[in-house]
Amino acid sequence: MKHDVYVQDIEQAYQILTENNNESLIAEIEQGISKVIKHVNNAQNAVVFSAIPLNHEEKERIASFIENNFQKKIPVNYKIDTQVLGGFKLVIGDWKIDATLARQIEKIKGLFTNN
């Protein structure tokens, strides 16, 4: 699922750093990630922006994702955002996951323009 995607992204970043002899940056990156996790863990609530109201199952999956990744329950507010054409955005403090259709298209465009 999403967790696997994050692990793949981290593994790819690690591989790029080691291939380019930038291993010294790994500790700095780990410190940054730890700071973000600590900050998010101190957040009081989460907000999910979507184009349409989410059903009960979708809300449960998001709440479960948050609890599994941050080892605590964080109250979630759901808001409709007409700028979101599909998918959703999850915001917890300064931490964001952009799983919108627009972001996915942006990633695909990046694949074609970087090659």
Secondary structure as GFF3:
##gff-version 3
##sequence-region A 1 115
A	DSSP	alpha_helix	2	19	.	.	.	ID=ss1
A	DSSP	alpha_helix	24	41	.	.	.	ID=ss2
A	DSSP	beta_strand	46	50	.	.	.	ID=ss3
A	DSSP	alpha_helix	56	70	.	.	.	ID=ss4
A	DSSP	beta_strand	76	80	.	.	.	ID=ss5
A	DSSP	beta_strand	87	92	.	.	.	ID=ss6
A	DSSP	beta_strand	95	100	.	.	.	ID=ss7
A	DSSP	alpha_helix	101	113	.	.	.	ID=ss8
###
